[in-house]
Structures are given as structure tokens and as C-alpha cells.
Amino acid sequence: MRRRPWADLTPRQQTAVLVAAAVQLSLAATAWADLATRAPGEVNGSRTTWAAVIAVNLVGPLAWFRWGGRARGSAQR
């Protein structure tokens, strides 16, 4: 597949790319902020590993919200 320069994209395609990028960045920023504010007992696994996983496009932040953090207040002591 040949990469097309930005100028060759239609306005609708440019908008779609910008919306997708905004969604990705918003999800990643929200996931990293959530990871940073959780107590160690509320994180399933290593913070470092989850920070790297969150960096993976769309899949990473969604994985964090699904499997990474335990429900707040449910940490085992």
C-alpha cells in the first residue's frame, strides 16, 4: 500500500485522521492519568508494563480500562 501525502487526502479523510488521532491521544492520556493516580494495590501487574501497554494504539488504553486496574476501593490488604 502506497502512503499518500497529507495534501492528497480529501477533506473528509483529513478530518477522519484528525478525529482518530484525537480519540487515541485522549484515551491514552486518560489511561496514563488513571494509572498514575491509583494506589499500588489497585494495579493488576507492573506500572511500568502497563505504561508501555497504554502506548500501543487504541488497544493499549482499552486493555488498561478492561484489565489493568481493579475497581477503586477493592484493593486487598
PDB file of N, CA, C and O in Angstrom:
ATOM      1  N   MET A   1       0.845  -1.180   0.000  1.00  0.00           N
ATOM      2  CA  MET A   1       0.000   0.000   0.000  1.00  0.00           C
ATOM      3  C   MET A   1       0.892   1.245   0.000  1.00  0.00           C
ATOM      4  O   MET A   1       1.795   1.378   0.826  1.00  0.00           O
ATOM      5  N   ARG A   2       0.628   2.127  -0.914  1.00  0.00           N
ATOM      6  CA  ARG A   2       1.406   3.352  -1.039  1.00  0.00           C
ATOM      7  C   ARG A   2       0.885   4.405  -0.068  1.00  0.00           C
ATOM      8  O   ARG A   2      -0.322   4.619   0.039  1.00  0.00           O
ATOM      9  N   ARG A   3       1.805   5.063   0.638  1.00  0.00           N
ATOM     10  CA  ARG A   3       1.414   6.143   1.538  1.00  0.00           C
ATOM     11  C   ARG A   3       1.123   7.394   0.720  1.00  0.00           C
ATOM     12  O   ARG A   3       1.872   7.755  -0.187  1.00  0.00           O
ATOM     13  N   ARG A   4       0.035   8.034   1.057  1.00  0.00           N
ATOM     14  CA  ARG A   4      -0.345   9.249   0.337  1.00  0.00           C
ATOM     15  C   ARG A   4       0.013  10.470   1.183  1.00  0.00           C
ATOM     16  O   ARG A   4      -0.187  10.470   2.397  1.00  0.00           O
ATOM     17  N   PRO A   5       0.536  11.500   0.544  1.00  0.00           N
ATOM     18  CA  PRO A   5       0.830  12.732   1.283  1.00  0.00           C
ATOM     19  C   PRO A   5      -0.466  13.348   1.831  1.00  0.00           C
ATOM     20  O   PRO A   5      -1.548  13.156   1.275  1.00  0.00           O
ATOM     21  N   TRP A   6      -0.329  14.083   2.921  1.00  0.00           N
ATOM     22  CA  TRP A   6      -1.469  14.729   3.565  1.00  0.00           C
ATOM     23  C   TRP A   6      -2.270  15.556   2.563  1.00  0.00           C
ATOM     24  O   TRP A   6      -3.500  15.522   2.573  1.00  0.00           O
ATOM     25  N   ALA A   7      -1.594  16.280   1.719  1.00  0.00           N
ATOM     26  CA  ALA A   7      -2.264  17.163   0.751  1.00  0.00           C
ATOM     27  C   ALA A   7      -3.110  16.384  -0.261  1.00  0.00           C
ATOM     28  O   ALA A   7      -4.042  16.936  -0.846  1.00  0.00           O
ATOM     29  N   ASP A   8      -2.790  15.112  -0.466  1.00  0.00           N
ATOM     30  CA  ASP A   8      -3.557  14.301  -1.418  1.00  0.00           C
ATOM     31  C   ASP A   8      -4.832  13.717  -0.813  1.00  0.00           C
ATOM     32  O   ASP A   8      -5.663  13.171  -1.538  1.00  0.00           O
ATOM     33  N   LEU A   9      -4.994  13.825   0.493  1.00  0.00           N
ATOM     34  CA  LEU A   9      -6.205  13.308   1.135  1.00  0.00           C
ATOM     35  C   LEU A   9      -7.351  14.293   0.934  1.00  0.00           C
ATOM     36  O   LEU A   9      -7.147  15.505   0.867  1.00  0.00           O
ATOM     37  N   THR A  10      -8.549  13.749   0.840  1.00  0.00           N
ATOM     38  CA  THR A  10      -9.717  14.623   0.731  1.00  0.00           C
ATOM     39  C   THR A  10      -9.962  15.267   2.103  1.00  0.00           C
ATOM     40  O   THR A  10      -9.474  14.765   3.116  1.00  0.00           O
ATOM     41  N   PRO A  11     -10.706  16.364   2.140  1.00  0.00           N
ATOM     42  CA  PRO A  11     -11.009  16.984   3.433  1.00  0.00           C
ATOM     43  C   PRO A  11     -11.693  16.001   4.408  1.00  0.00           C
ATOM     44  O   PRO A  11     -11.437  16.036   5.611  1.00  0.00           O
ATOM     45  N   ARG A  12     -12.545  15.147   3.885  1.00  0.00           N
ATOM     46  CA  ARG A  12     -13.211  14.155   4.753  1.00  0.00           C
ATOM     47  C   ARG A  12     -12.189  13.174   5.340  1.00  0.00           C
ATOM     48  O   ARG A  12     -12.277  12.826   6.518  1.00  0.00           O
ATOM     49  N   GLN A  13     -11.231  12.731   4.538  1.00  0.00           N
ATOM     50  CA  GLN A  13     -10.197  11.824   5.024  1.00  0.00           C
ATOM     51  C   GLN A  13      -9.297  12.509   6.054  1.00  0.00           C
ATOM     52  O   GLN A  13      -8.922  11.902   7.058  1.00  0.00           O
ATOM     53  N   GLN A  14      -8.953  13.772   5.801  1.00  0.00           N
ATOM     54  CA  GLN A  14      -8.139  14.523   6.754  1.00  0.00           C
ATOM     55  C   GLN A  14      -8.868  14.648   8.095  1.00  0.00           C
ATOM     56  O   GLN A  14      -8.262  14.496   9.156  1.00  0.00           O
ATOM     57  N   THR A  15     -10.153  14.921   8.037  1.00  0.00           N
ATOM     58  CA  THR A  15     -10.954  15.028   9.257  1.00  0.00           C
ATOM     59  C   THR A  15     -10.988  13.700  10.004  1.00  0.00           C
ATOM     60  O   THR A  15     -10.861  13.670  11.228  1.00  0.00           O
ATOM     61  N   ALA A  16     -11.158  12.613   9.274  1.00  0.00           N
ATOM     62  CA  ALA A  16     -11.198  11.288   9.895  1.00  0.00           C
ATOM     63  C   ALA A  16      -9.875  10.962  10.588  1.00  0.00           C
ATOM     64  O   ALA A  16      -9.871  10.411  11.688  1.00  0.00           O
ATOM     65  N   VAL A  17      -8.764  11.298   9.955  1.00  0.00           N
ATOM     66  CA  VAL A  17      -7.452  11.055  10.563  1.00  0.00           C
ATOM     67  C   VAL A  17      -7.293  11.886  11.834  1.00  0.00           C
ATOM     68  O   VAL A  17      -6.810  11.384  12.849  1.00  0.00           O
ATOM     69  N   LEU A  18      -7.695  13.141  11.783  1.00  0.00           N
ATOM     70  CA  LEU A  18      -7.568  14.013  12.960  1.00  0.00           C
ATOM     71  C   LEU A  18      -8.473  13.561  14.102  1.00  0.00           C
ATOM     72  O   LEU A  18      -8.074  13.622  15.265  1.00  0.00           O
ATOM     73  N   VAL A  19      -9.674  13.113  13.788  1.00  0.00           N
ATOM     74  CA  VAL A  19     -10.587  12.612  14.826  1.00  0.00           C
ATOM     75  C   VAL A  19     -10.023  11.344  15.455  1.00  0.00           C
ATOM     76  O   VAL A  19     -10.040  11.196  16.677  1.00  0.00           O
ATOM     77  N   ALA A  20      -9.526  10.431  14.630  1.00  0.00           N
ATOM     78  CA  ALA A  20      -8.950   9.187  15.151  1.00  0.00           C
ATOM     79  C   ALA A  20      -7.742   9.483  16.042  1.00  0.00           C
ATOM     80  O   ALA A  20      -7.579   8.857  17.089  1.00  0.00           O
ATOM     81  N   ALA A  21      -6.909  10.418  15.639  1.00  0.00           N
ATOM     82  CA  ALA A  21      -5.744  10.784  16.446  1.00  0.00           C
ATOM     83  C   ALA A  21      -6.173  11.411  17.770  1.00  0.00           C
ATOM     84  O   ALA A  21      -5.580  11.128  18.811  1.00  0.00           O
ATOM     85  N   ALA A  22      -7.195  12.256  17.738  1.00  0.00           N
ATOM     86  CA  ALA A  22      -7.684  12.882  18.963  1.00  0.00           C
ATOM     87  C   ALA A  22      -8.258  11.852  19.932  1.00  0.00           C
ATOM     88  O   ALA A  22      -8.035  11.938  21.140  1.00  0.00           O
ATOM     89  N   VAL A  23      -8.990  10.887  19.404  1.00  0.00           N
ATOM     90  CA  VAL A  23      -9.547   9.820  20.246  1.00  0.00           C
ATOM     91  C   VAL A  23      -8.408   9.011  20.871  1.00  0.00           C
ATOM     92  O   VAL A  23      -8.424   8.741  22.071  1.00  0.00           O
ATOM     93  N   GLN A  24      -7.428   8.628  20.063  1.00  0.00           N
ATOM     94  CA  GLN A  24      -6.286   7.853  20.558  1.00  0.00           C
ATOM     95  C   GLN A  24      -5.550   8.611  21.656  1.00  0.00           C
ATOM     96  O   GLN A  24      -5.279   8.049  22.716  1.00  0.00           O
ATOM     97  N   LEU A  25      -5.227   9.863  21.421  1.00  0.00           N
ATOM     98  CA  LEU A  25      -4.490  10.650  22.413  1.00  0.00           C
ATOM     99  C   LEU A  25      -5.305  10.861  23.684  1.00  0.00           C
ATOM    100  O   LEU A  25      -4.759  10.814  24.787  1.00  0.00           O
ATOM    101  N   SER A  26      -6.591  11.091  23.539  1.00  0.00           N
ATOM    102  CA  SER A  26      -7.452  11.278  24.716  1.00  0.00           C
ATOM    103  C   SER A  26      -7.523  10.011  25.554  1.00  0.00           C
ATOM    104  O   SER A  26      -7.411  10.068  26.779  1.00  0.00           O
ATOM    105  N   LEU A  27      -7.707   8.867  24.903  1.00  0.00           N
ATOM    106  CA  LEU A  27      -7.750   7.607  25.639  1.00  0.00           C
ATOM    107  C   LEU A  27      -6.423   7.326  26.335  1.00  0.00           C
ATOM    108  O   LEU A  27      -6.409   6.917  27.496  1.00  0.00           O
ATOM    109  N   ALA A  28      -5.314   7.540  25.642  1.00  0.00           N
ATOM    110  CA  ALA A  28      -4.003   7.274  26.232  1.00  0.00           C
ATOM    111  C   ALA A  28      -3.744   8.211  27.419  1.00  0.00           C
ATOM    112  O   ALA A  28      -3.285   7.763  28.469  1.00  0.00           O
ATOM    113  N   ALA A  29      -4.034   9.498  27.260  1.00  0.00           N
ATOM    114  CA  ALA A  29      -3.805  10.449  28.356  1.00  0.00           C
ATOM    115  C   ALA A  29      -4.671  10.110  29.570  1.00  0.00           C
ATOM    116  O   ALA A  29      -4.206  10.186  30.707  1.00  0.00           O
ATOM    117  N   THR A  30      -5.911   9.740  29.330  1.00  0.00           N
ATOM    118  CA  THR A  30      -6.807   9.375  30.425  1.00  0.00           C
ATOM    119  C   THR A  30      -6.324   8.103  31.117  1.00  0.00           C
ATOM    120  O   THR A  30      -6.355   8.018  32.345  1.00  0.00           O
ATOM    121  N   ALA A  31      -5.882   7.119  30.346  1.00  0.00           N
ATOM    122  CA  ALA A  31      -5.387   5.867  30.924  1.00  0.00           C
ATOM    123  C   ALA A  31      -4.112   6.104  31.733  1.00  0.00           C
ATOM    124  O   ALA A  31      -3.972   5.563  32.830  1.00  0.00           O
ATOM    125  N   TRP A  32      -3.182   6.905  31.207  1.00  0.00           N
ATOM    126  CA  TRP A  32      -1.955   7.190  31.958  1.00  0.00           C
ATOM    127  C   TRP A  32      -2.254   7.969  33.229  1.00  0.00           C
ATOM    128  O   TRP A  32      -1.644   7.713  34.267  1.00  0.00           O
ATOM    129  N   ALA A  33      -3.173   8.903  33.164  1.00  0.00           N
ATOM    130  CA  ALA A  33      -3.548   9.658  34.371  1.00  0.00           C
ATOM    131  C   ALA A  33      -4.184   8.731  35.398  1.00  0.00           C
ATOM    132  O   ALA A  33      -3.898   8.839  36.590  1.00  0.00           O
ATOM    133  N   ASP A  34      -5.032   7.833  34.955  1.00  0.00           N
ATOM    134  CA  ASP A  34      -5.663   6.878  35.858  1.00  0.00           C
ATOM    135  C   ASP A  34      -4.606   5.967  36.490  1.00  0.00           C
ATOM    136  O   ASP A  34      -4.648   5.706  37.692  1.00  0.00           O
ATOM    137  N   LEU A  35      -3.664   5.489  35.685  1.00  0.00           N
ATOM    138  CA  LEU A  35      -2.586   4.650  36.194  1.00  0.00           C
ATOM    139  C   LEU A  35      -1.762   5.398  37.237  1.00  0.00           C
ATOM    140  O   LEU A  35      -1.403   4.829  38.267  1.00  0.00           O
ATOM    141  N   ALA A  36      -1.463   6.658  36.979  1.00  0.00           N
ATOM    142  CA  ALA A  36      -0.623   7.449  37.890  1.00  0.00           C
ATOM    143  C   ALA A  36      -1.302   7.730  39.225  1.00  0.00           C
ATOM    144  O   ALA A  36      -0.622   7.898  40.238  1.00  0.00           O
ATOM    145  N   THR A  37      -2.615   7.784  39.242  1.00  0.00           N
ATOM    146  CA  THR A  37      -3.315   8.142  40.473  1.00  0.00           C
ATOM    147  C   THR A  37      -3.783   6.939  41.284  1.00  0.00           C
ATOM    148  O   THR A  37      -4.331   7.108  42.373  1.00  0.00           O
ATOM    149  N   ARG A  38      -3.580   5.751  40.781  1.00  0.00           N
ATOM    150  CA  ARG A  38      -4.009   4.551  41.512  1.00  0.00           C
ATOM    151  C   ARG A  38      -2.969   4.132  42.540  1.00  0.00           C
ATOM    152  O   ARG A  38      -1.765   4.283  42.330  1.00  0.00           O
ATOM    153  N   ALA A  39      -3.455   3.610  43.640  1.00  0.00           N
ATOM    154  CA  ALA A  39      -2.584   3.031  44.660  1.00  0.00           C
ATOM    155  C   ALA A  39      -1.991   1.740  44.096  1.00  0.00           C
ATOM    156  O   ALA A  39      -2.603   1.110  43.233  1.00  0.00           O
ATOM    157  N   PRO A  40      -0.814   1.339  44.567  1.00  0.00           N
ATOM    158  CA  PRO A  40      -0.191   0.116  44.044  1.00  0.00           C
ATOM    159  C   PRO A  40      -1.092  -1.121  44.124  1.00  0.00           C
ATOM    160  O   PRO A  40      -1.034  -1.979  43.243  1.00  0.00           O
ATOM    161  N   GLY A  41      -1.905  -1.222  45.144  1.00  0.00           N
ATOM    162  CA  GLY A  41      -2.782  -2.382  45.279  1.00  0.00           C
ATOM    163  C   GLY A  41      -3.942  -2.390  44.307  1.00  0.00           C
ATOM    164  O   GLY A  41      -4.648  -3.393  44.194  1.00  0.00           O
ATOM    165  N   GLU A  42      -4.150  -1.295  43.607  1.00  0.00           N
ATOM    166  CA  GLU A  42      -5.246  -1.200  42.651  1.00  0.00           C
ATOM    167  C   GLU A  42      -4.803  -1.458  41.214  1.00  0.00           C
ATOM    168  O   GLU A  42      -5.599  -1.334  40.283  1.00  0.00           O
ATOM    169  N   VAL A  43      -3.534  -1.816  41.036  1.00  0.00           N
ATOM    170  CA  VAL A  43      -2.999  -2.058  39.690  1.00  0.00           C
ATOM    171  C   VAL A  43      -2.733  -3.552  39.537  1.00  0.00           C
ATOM    172  O   VAL A  43      -2.034  -4.151  40.354  1.00  0.00           O
ATOM    173  N   ASN A  44      -3.285  -4.142  38.502  1.00  0.00           N
ATOM    174  CA  ASN A  44      -3.039  -5.558  38.197  1.00  0.00           C
ATOM    175  C   ASN A  44      -1.734  -5.665  37.425  1.00  0.00           C
ATOM    176  O   ASN A  44      -1.726  -5.504  36.204  1.00  0.00           O
ATOM    177  N   GLY A  45      -0.639  -5.931  38.110  1.00  0.00           N
ATOM    178  CA  GLY A  45       0.652  -6.064  37.453  1.00  0.00           C
ATOM    179  C   GLY A  45       1.542  -4.863  37.694  1.00  0.00           C
ATOM    180  O   GLY A  45       1.319  -4.066  38.605  1.00  0.00           O
ATOM    181  N   SER A  46       2.547  -4.756  36.859  1.00  0.00           N
ATOM    182  CA  SER A  46       3.565  -3.717  36.987  1.00  0.00           C
ATOM    183  C   SER A  46       3.107  -2.406  36.350  1.00  0.00           C
ATOM    184  O   SER A  46       2.566  -2.396  35.244  1.00  0.00           O
ATOM    185  N   ARG A  47       3.330  -1.312  37.057  1.00  0.00           N
ATOM    186  CA  ARG A  47       3.011   0.012  36.495  1.00  0.00           C
ATOM    187  C   ARG A  47       3.811   0.268  35.219  1.00  0.00           C
ATOM    188  O   ARG A  47       3.284   0.814  34.249  1.00  0.00           O
ATOM    189  N   THR A  48       5.070  -0.124  35.224  1.00  0.00           N
ATOM    190  CA  THR A  48       5.929   0.094  34.052  1.00  0.00           C
ATOM    191  C   THR A  48       5.383  -0.650  32.833  1.00  0.00           C
ATOM    192  O   THR A  48       5.338  -0.106  31.730  1.00  0.00           O
ATOM    193  N   THR A  49       4.975  -1.881  33.045  1.00  0.00           N
ATOM    194  CA  THR A  49       4.416  -2.665  31.945  1.00  0.00           C
ATOM    195  C   THR A  49       3.140  -2.027  31.427  1.00  0.00           C
ATOM    196  O   THR A  49       2.949  -1.906  30.217  1.00  0.00           O
ATOM    197  N   TRP A  50       2.264  -1.619  32.339  1.00  0.00           N
ATOM    198  CA  TRP A  50       1.006  -1.003  31.910  1.00  0.00           C
ATOM    199  C   TRP A  50       1.254   0.330  31.196  1.00  0.00           C
ATOM    200  O   TRP A  50       0.551   0.653  30.239  1.00  0.00           O
ATOM    201  N   ALA A  51       2.230   1.097  31.644  1.00  0.00           N
ATOM    202  CA  ALA A  51       2.537   2.360  30.958  1.00  0.00           C
ATOM    203  C   ALA A  51       2.947   2.094  29.514  1.00  0.00           C
ATOM    204  O   ALA A  51       2.568   2.839  28.610  1.00  0.00           O
ATOM    205  N   ALA A  52       3.723   1.027  29.296  1.00  0.00           N
ATOM    206  CA  ALA A  52       4.136   0.667  27.937  1.00  0.00           C
ATOM    207  C   ALA A  52       2.951   0.138  27.126  1.00  0.00           C
ATOM    208  O   ALA A  52       2.816   0.457  25.945  1.00  0.00           O
ATOM    209  N   VAL A  53       2.097  -0.666  27.751  1.00  0.00           N
ATOM    210  CA  VAL A  53       0.929  -1.213  27.054  1.00  0.00           C
ATOM    211  C   VAL A  53      -0.001  -0.088  26.605  1.00  0.00           C
ATOM    212  O   VAL A  53      -0.537  -0.124  25.498  1.00  0.00           O
ATOM    213  N   ILE A  54      -0.189   0.899  27.459  1.00  0.00           N
ATOM    214  CA  ILE A  54      -1.072   2.025  27.127  1.00  0.00           C
ATOM    215  C   ILE A  54      -0.578   2.759  25.878  1.00  0.00           C
ATOM    216  O   ILE A  54      -1.373   3.342  25.141  1.00  0.00           O
ATOM    217  N   ALA A  55       0.737   2.728  25.645  1.00  0.00           N
ATOM    218  CA  ALA A  55       1.304   3.417  24.478  1.00  0.00           C
ATOM    219  C   ALA A  55       0.935   2.740  23.153  1.00  0.00           C
ATOM    220  O   ALA A  55       1.082   3.340  22.088  1.00  0.00           O
ATOM    221  N   VAL A  56       0.458   1.493  23.217  1.00  0.00           N
ATOM    222  CA  VAL A  56       0.066   0.784  21.989  1.00  0.00           C
ATOM    223  C   VAL A  56      -1.273   1.364  21.530  1.00  0.00           C
ATOM    224  O   VAL A  56      -2.226   1.444  22.306  1.00  0.00           O
ATOM    225  N   ASN A  57      -1.331   1.764  20.269  1.00  0.00           N
ATOM    226  CA  ASN A  57      -2.547   2.392  19.734  1.00  0.00           C
ATOM    227  C   ASN A  57      -3.813   1.802  20.321  1.00  0.00           C
ATOM    228  O   ASN A  57      -3.777   0.705  20.878  1.00  0.00           O
ATOM    229  N   LEU A  58      -4.861   2.459  20.218  1.00  0.00           N
ATOM    230  CA  LEU A  58      -6.188   2.154  20.744  1.00  0.00           C
ATOM    231  C   LEU A  58      -6.311   0.926  21.646  1.00  0.00           C
ATOM    232  O   LEU A  58      -7.017   0.976  22.653  1.00  0.00           O
ATOM    233  N   VAL A  59      -5.644  -0.161  21.309  1.00  0.00           N
ATOM    234  CA  VAL A  59      -5.752  -1.401  22.072  1.00  0.00           C
ATOM    235  C   VAL A  59      -5.215  -1.237  23.497  1.00  0.00           C
ATOM    236  O   VAL A  59      -5.813  -1.752  24.441  1.00  0.00           O
ATOM    237  N   GLY A  60      -4.104  -0.532  23.661  1.00  0.00           N
ATOM    238  CA  GLY A  60      -3.476  -0.387  24.969  1.00  0.00           C
ATOM    239  C   GLY A  60      -4.360   0.299  26.004  1.00  0.00           C
ATOM    240  O   GLY A  60      -4.578  -0.259  27.079  1.00  0.00           O
ATOM    241  N   PRO A  61      -4.873   1.488  25.713  1.00  0.00           N
ATOM    242  CA  PRO A  61      -5.749   2.136  26.686  1.00  0.00           C
ATOM    243  C   PRO A  61      -7.009   1.317  26.988  1.00  0.00           C
ATOM    244  O   PRO A  61      -7.457   1.263  28.133  1.00  0.00           O
ATOM    245  N   LEU A  62      -7.572   0.687  25.965  1.00  0.00           N
ATOM    246  CA  LEU A  62      -8.758  -0.132  26.203  1.00  0.00           C
ATOM    247  C   LEU A  62      -8.426  -1.330  27.089  1.00  0.00           C
ATOM    248  O   LEU A  62      -9.232  -1.716  27.936  1.00  0.00           O
ATOM    249  N   ALA A  63      -7.247  -1.919  26.900  1.00  0.00           N
ATOM    250  CA  ALA A  63      -6.817  -3.030  27.752  1.00  0.00           C
ATOM    251  C   ALA A  63      -6.653  -2.564  29.191  1.00  0.00           C
ATOM    252  O   ALA A  63      -7.040  -3.272  30.120  1.00  0.00           O
ATOM    253  N   TRP A  64      -6.080  -1.370  29.383  1.00  0.00           N
ATOM    254  CA  TRP A  64      -5.925  -0.837  30.740  1.00  0.00           C
ATOM    255  C   TRP A  64      -7.284  -0.714  31.428  1.00  0.00           C
ATOM    256  O   TRP A  64      -7.454  -1.157  32.564  1.00  0.00           O
ATOM    257  N   PHE A  65      -8.238  -0.114  30.739  1.00  0.00           N
ATOM    258  CA  PHE A  65      -9.550   0.093  31.356  1.00  0.00           C
ATOM    259  C   PHE A  65     -10.276  -1.228  31.594  1.00  0.00           C
ATOM    260  O   PHE A  65     -11.108  -1.319  32.496  1.00  0.00           O
ATOM    261  N   ARG A  66      -9.973  -2.247  30.800  1.00  0.00           N
ATOM    262  CA  ARG A  66     -10.635  -3.538  30.977  1.00  0.00           C
ATOM    263  C   ARG A  66      -9.946  -4.413  32.026  1.00  0.00           C
ATOM    264  O   ARG A  66     -10.610  -4.986  32.890  1.00  0.00           O
ATOM    265  N   TRP A  67      -8.603  -4.516  31.950  1.00  0.00           N
ATOM    266  CA  TRP A  67      -7.900  -5.480  32.790  1.00  0.00           C
ATOM    267  C   TRP A  67      -6.857  -4.878  33.733  1.00  0.00           C
ATOM    268  O   TRP A  67      -6.428  -5.557  34.666  1.00  0.00           O
ATOM    269  N   GLY A  68      -6.447  -3.659  33.527  1.00  0.00           N
ATOM    270  CA  GLY A  68      -5.309  -3.109  34.265  1.00  0.00           C
ATOM    271  C   GLY A  68      -5.574  -2.688  35.687  1.00  0.00           C
ATOM    272  O   GLY A  68      -4.765  -2.945  36.578  1.00  0.00           O
ATOM    273  N   GLY A  69      -6.694  -2.048  35.904  1.00  0.00           N
ATOM    274  CA  GLY A  69      -6.945  -1.523  37.237  1.00  0.00           C
ATOM    275  C   GLY A  69      -8.111  -2.209  37.911  1.00  0.00           C
ATOM    276  O   GLY A  69      -9.152  -2.445  37.298  1.00  0.00           O
ATOM    277  N   ARG A  70      -7.926  -2.523  39.169  1.00  0.00           N
ATOM    278  CA  ARG A  70      -9.031  -3.067  39.952  1.00  0.00           C
ATOM    279  C   ARG A  70      -9.989  -1.925  40.279  1.00  0.00           C
ATOM    280  O   ARG A  70      -9.614  -0.754  40.227  1.00  0.00           O
ATOM    281  N   ALA A  71     -11.213  -2.274  40.612  1.00  0.00           N
ATOM    282  CA  ALA A  71     -12.178  -1.239  40.988  1.00  0.00           C
ATOM    283  C   ALA A  71     -11.634  -0.487  42.208  1.00  0.00           C
ATOM    284  O   ALA A  71     -11.116  -1.099  43.143  1.00  0.00           O
ATOM    285  N   ARG A  72     -11.753   0.802  42.188  1.00  0.00           N
ATOM    286  CA  ARG A  72     -11.251   1.608  43.314  1.00  0.00           C
ATOM    287  C   ARG A  72     -11.926   1.178  44.597  1.00  0.00           C
ATOM    288  O   ARG A  72     -13.133   0.943  44.648  1.00  0.00           O
ATOM    289  N   GLY A  73     -11.105   1.083  45.637  1.00  0.00           N
ATOM    290  CA  GLY A  73     -11.642   0.694  46.938  1.00  0.00           C
ATOM    291  C   GLY A  73     -11.717  -0.800  47.144  1.00  0.00           C
ATOM    292  O   GLY A  73     -12.117  -1.254  48.216  1.00  0.00           O
ATOM    293  N   SER A  74     -11.338  -1.582  46.135  1.00  0.00           N
ATOM    294  CA  SER A  74     -11.434  -3.038  46.275  1.00  0.00           C
ATOM    295  C   SER A  74     -10.063  -3.688  46.431  1.00  0.00           C
ATOM    296  O   SER A  74      -9.934  -4.903  46.285  1.00  0.00           O
ATOM    297  N   ALA A  75      -9.031  -2.884  46.727  1.00  0.00           N
ATOM    298  CA  ALA A  75      -7.673  -3.428  46.887  1.00  0.00           C
ATOM    299  C   ALA A  75      -7.636  -4.359  48.100  1.00  0.00           C
ATOM    300  O   ALA A  75      -8.193  -4.067  49.159  1.00  0.00           O
ATOM    301  N   GLN A  76      -6.968  -5.475  47.903  1.00  0.00           N
ATOM    302  CA  GLN A  76      -6.815  -6.420  49.009  1.00  0.00           C
ATOM    303  C   GLN A  76      -5.695  -5.968  49.912  1.00  0.00           C
ATOM    304  O   GLN A  76      -4.658  -5.509  49.433  1.00  0.00           O
ATOM    305  N   ARG A  77      -5.884  -6.089  51.193  1.00  0.00           N
ATOM    306  CA  ARG A  77      -4.857  -5.660  52.146  1.00  0.00           C
ATOM    307  C   ARG A  77      -4.248  -6.818  52.847  1.00  0.00           C
ATOM    308  O   ARG A  77      -3.364  -6.637  53.685  1.00  0.00           O
TER     309      ARG A  77
END
